[in-house]
């Protein structure tokens, strides 16, 4: 795993992600599966600022945004976020 990104394991509490946001000023944290070591998604500040979301009771994997599956035939137009996001 590269050291250029802050990351957490998928079974760690969401409060750890909040701590990373607060301490580093990062906008995105990578979430890694503890068993496989593979990236399973990302968490950004927008994902955790939701009403009635209690970070003390949630694990990182419950709020991740999964990356799109891209094949050689995938049109990249469909993988980019919409302007409304």
C-alpha positions as CSV (number, residue, x, y, z in Angstrom):
1,X,0.0,0.0,0.0
2,X,1.3,3.4,-0.9
3,X,2.1,5.9,1.9
4,X,0.7,8.8,-0.2
5,X,-2.9,8.1,1.1
6,X,-4.2,7.8,4.6
7,X,-6.0,4.5,5.0
8,X,-7.8,2.4,7.6
9,X,-8.9,-1.3,7.7
10,X,-12.6,-1.9,6.9
11,X,-13.3,-3.2,10.4
12,X,-12.0,-0.2,12.2
13,X,-14.4,2.3,13.8
14,X,-15.6,5.3,11.9
15,X,-14.2,7.5,14.7
16,X,-10.7,6.6,13.5
17,X,-11.6,8.1,10.0
18,X,-12.9,11.2,11.7
19,X,-9.7,11.5,13.6
20,X,-7.7,11.3,10.3
21,X,-9.9,14.0,8.8
22,X,-9.4,16.3,11.9
23,X,-5.6,15.7,12.4
24,X,-4.4,15.8,8.8
25,X,-7.0,17.8,6.9
26,X,-7.3,15.1,4.3
27,X,-10.6,14.9,2.4
28,X,-10.5,11.2,1.5
29,X,-9.5,8.1,3.4
30,X,-8.9,4.7,1.6
31,X,-10.5,1.6,3.2
32,X,-8.6,-1.7,3.0
33,X,-9.9,-5.2,3.6
34,X,-8.0,-6.6,6.5
35,X,-8.0,-10.1,5.2
36,X,-7.0,-9.5,1.6
37,X,-5.1,-6.2,1.9
38,X,-7.1,-5.0,-1.1
39,X,-8.8,-1.6,-1.3
40,X,-12.5,-1.9,-1.0
41,X,-13.5,1.7,-1.2
42,X,-13.0,5.2,0.1
43,X,-14.6,7.5,2.6
44,X,-14.9,11.2,2.0
45,X,-16.2,13.9,4.4
46,X,-19.4,14.2,2.4
47,X,-20.3,10.5,3.1
48,X,-20.1,10.8,6.9
49,X,-21.9,14.1,7.2
50,X,-25.4,12.5,7.3
51,X,-28.2,13.1,9.7
52,X,-28.5,10.5,12.5
53,X,-25.1,9.0,11.7
54,X,-23.4,8.0,14.9
55,X,-19.7,7.3,14.2
56,X,-19.2,5.6,17.5
57,X,-21.4,2.7,16.5
58,X,-20.2,2.2,12.9
59,X,-17.3,0.5,11.2
60,X,-15.5,2.0,8.2
61,X,-17.0,-0.6,5.8
62,X,-20.5,0.6,6.5
63,X,-20.1,4.0,4.8
64,X,-17.6,3.3,2.0
65,X,-18.0,4.4,-1.6
66,X,-16.9,1.5,-3.7
67,X,-14.8,2.1,-6.8
68,X,-16.3,1.5,-10.2
69,X,-15.4,-1.8,-12.0
70,X,-13.5,-0.9,-15.1
71,X,-12.7,-3.2,-18.0
72,X,-11.0,-2.5,-21.3
73,X,-14.4,-2.0,-22.8
74,X,-15.8,0.4,-20.2
75,X,-16.6,3.9,-21.4
76,X,-15.0,6.2,-18.9
77,X,-17.8,8.6,-19.3
78,X,-20.0,6.3,-17.2
79,X,-17.4,5.9,-14.4
80,X,-16.9,9.5,-13.5
81,X,-19.2,11.1,-10.9
82,X,-22.1,13.2,-12.1
83,X,-21.8,17.0,-11.8
84,X,-24.5,16.9,-9.1
85,X,-22.3,14.8,-6.7
